[in-house]
Amino acid sequence: MRAPRIPWARLWQRAVQTARLLIGVPDYDTYVEHMRLRHPERPVMSYAQFFDERMQARYRGGGGRCC
């Protein structure tokens, strides 16, 4: 039995998304899709606003944590 074939472009997108999540870079495209599907009444932040908000949420409290 053969494994299903996955187009290379889709596989590459998934690999990039996974790498970004591993290093803590938020996925703007996923956010936009989520907002349009689940919260159409709410405005979608620009990429710069989204990135700033995610970084503030990640490093809230005045710096990084250790252990």
CORWOKA-V292910 format. One record per pair of residues at least 12 apart in sequence whose C-alpha atoms are under 6 Angstrom apart, sorted by the first residue. I is the first residue (numbers start at 1). GAP is how many residues later the second one is. If there is no record, write none. Layout:
i,gap
I,GAP
I,GAP
This chain:
none
